[in-house]
Amino acid sequence: MERYILALDQGTTSSRAIIFNKSGGIVSSFQKEFTQIYPKPGWVEHNPLEIWETQVLSARKAIEAASLAPEQIVSVGITNQRETTLIWERASGKPVYNAIVWQCRRSSGLCDRLREKGLESKISKKTGLLLDPYFSGTKIKWLLEHVPNLYERAKKGELCFGTMDTWLLFNLTGGHLTEPSNASRTLLFNIHTGEWDKEILDILDIPREILPEVVPSCGDFGYTEKEIFGKEIRVGGVAGDQQAALFGQACFKTGNAKNTYGTGCFALINTGNQAVASKNRLLTTVAWDLGRGLEYALEGSIFIAGAVVQWLRDKLKILESASDSEKLAASVPDTGGVYFVPAFVGLGAPYWDPDIRGTIVGLTRGTSRAHLTRAALESIAFQSYDLIKALEMDSGQKIEMLKADGGASRNSFLMQFQADILGIPVQLADIAETTALGAAYLAGLSSGYWSSKNEIEKNWKQKSIYSPKLDGRKKDLLISGWRKAVNTARAFK
């Protein structure tokens, strides 16, 4: 009987499930979008019950599409949008409020107050993170302050906090667990000791009782309830989406780097067993724990990447589908001097400015939807350029080639422009869904489905490579224009 791994990929805009075989190939997949909720400007929420429903539906449909019996699934791996914050009742499993999404800026005032008290350096040294609404800790604090009776109930142990991995695990297995890559994004986890940090919990006045147990990323997370898939299936691996993509790209060696082009954009470089402190406002994060101790990465995060194309499609209605952007952008030789800074929810690394808003500069009467679309795609590459240069400075390593993945990496125009602006080749894996693949590999390693990281490395295959073609002077002019556009956006608040 052939055996497979089921990966659950709980993303920002959709829940996906993919069945992988021994060679790391996709056997079947299913994806279901869910509702994005915007209660106020800068606020973003999700319905946790809808996320659970879409994730289970996707898993069942993927198994059905592959015509598999539940017995053929060796293990389940989970990867997830990180930092998105949820509190639910321990007894009933009922959420007390919508999930507050990683993009949400509602706790920026709290971050400002903590910064004014001189606490950023202390928190950053312990967690590797910056004081920004992006991370879970201040979102938890907001919930405890704004939902009636929540703090008192939290102190009594009646409530569970979790990021999306913990929420899925709770519903799948009944356990209240997380692992270090997700824990390291909460602003509450000491990345040097590998434990929840009591001092930070006291600073934020967050009861320890609501936090999940932290176990290795590759290990035993329990078994799914029988009624979900018709059989209890072991959950063997969990990692936050960007760390999972790093693993799925087989970036196991110090200095290996990847960039994931999804709703946001995330560049990571493996720093091995060293938690390298950033001098360029990047994040020091846990990459994973395979049961032999914490391994680390440096990360730069862009909040709006593929989401800018969704905005053109859904709000401006100038695209029928996201895939139309490639052909439309290529239909004009340049942007006609237009630059698009898609700071709809502020700018992430290396700027970390939550108060900037989206800005388009250089408009003329001749500006067309093609120019706007091209400028939007170029903005993803410009933001990634900023990240890659900062990663190189912090790590002290020149990135000779960038591995790319994620939905927007299928856009040939974007990938070629990225290679041109970086001046290095951009390499795409044969499997674009490396985030889900990383979760599958973690689950498969823990169950013996794959024997070692060496076996996983042999699975990695190149689909295509984009080599830089732009001359240096033109590249420098474009980057200079991007910098002016960002400065313009920062001046308008």
KABEL-V786060 format. One record per backbone hydrogen bond with DSSP energy under -0.5 kcal/mol. NH is the residue of the N-H (numbers start at 1). CO is the residue of the C=O. If there is no record, write none. Layout:
BEGIN
NH	CO
NH	CO
END
This chain:
BEGIN
4	72
5	20
6	75
7	5
7	18
8	77
9	7
9	16
10	8
10	79
11	9
11	14
15	32
16	9
17	30
18	7
19	28
20	5
20	18
21	25
24	21
27	19
27	25
28	19
30	17
32	15
34	13
37	35
37	45
43	40
45	37
46	99
48	46
51	47
52	48
53	49
54	50
55	51
56	52
57	53
58	54
59	55
60	56
61	57
62	58
63	59
64	60
65	61
66	62
67	64
68	63
72	69
73	70
74	4
74	72
75	4
76	234
77	6
78	237
79	8
80	239
81	10
84	82
85	100
86	162
88	160
89	94
90	158
93	89
96	87
97	87
99	46
100	85
101	44
101	99
104	101
105	42
108	105
111	107
112	108
113	109
114	110
115	111
116	112
117	113
118	115
119	114
123	119
124	120
125	121
126	122
127	123
128	124
132	130
135	132
136	185
137	186
139	135
139	136
140	136
141	137
142	138
143	139
144	140
145	141
146	142
147	143
148	146
150	147
151	144
153	149
154	150
155	151
156	152
157	154
158	153
160	88
161	210
162	86
164	81
166	163
167	163
168	164
169	165
170	166
171	167
172	168
173	169
174	169
174	170
175	169
177	175
178	213
180	215
182	179
183	179
184	180
185	182
186	183
190	195
191	126
191	189
192	126
194	190
195	190
197	188
198	196
201	197
202	198
203	199
204	200
205	201
206	201
207	205
210	207
211	208
213	176
215	178
215	213
217	289
218	289
219	217
219	236
221	219
221	235
224	233
225	172
228	225
229	225
230	226
235	222
236	76
236	234
237	76
238	217
239	78
241	80
244	240
245	241
246	242
247	243
248	244
249	245
250	247
251	246
252	250
255	270
256	253
258	268
259	403
260	266
261	259
261	405
262	260
262	264
265	302
266	260
267	300
268	258
269	298
270	256
271	296
272	296
274	271
275	273
276	274
283	299
284	128
285	283
285	297
287	295
288	295
290	293
292	293
295	288
296	272
297	285
298	269
299	283
300	267
302	265
305	263
305	303
306	262
307	263
308	305
309	305
309	306
310	306
311	307
312	308
313	309
314	310
315	311
316	311
318	312
319	312
324	321
325	322
326	323
327	323
328	324
329	325
330	326
331	327
331	328
332	329
338	335
339	361
341	339
341	359
342	340
343	341
344	342
345	346
346	343
346	356
347	353
349	301
351	348
352	348
353	347
354	352
356	353
359	341
361	339
367	364
372	368
373	369
374	370
375	371
376	372
377	373
378	374
379	375
380	376
380	377
381	377
382	378
383	379
384	380
385	381
386	382
387	383
388	384
389	385
390	386
391	387
392	388
393	389
394	390
395	391
396	392
397	392
400	398
402	425
403	257
403	401
404	427
405	259
406	432
408	261
409	261
409	406
410	407
411	408
412	410
415	411
416	412
417	413
418	414
419	415
420	416
421	417
422	418
423	419
424	419
425	400
426	466
427	402
428	464
429	404
430	461
432	430
434	432
437	433
438	434
439	435
440	436
441	437
442	438
443	439
444	440
445	441
446	442
447	443
448	444
448	445
449	444
450	444
456	452
457	453
458	454
459	455
459	456
460	456
460	457
463	428
464	428
466	426
467	465
475	471
476	472
477	473
478	474
479	475
480	476
481	477
482	478
483	479
484	480
485	481
486	482
487	483
488	484
489	485
490	486
491	487
492	488
492	489
493	491
END
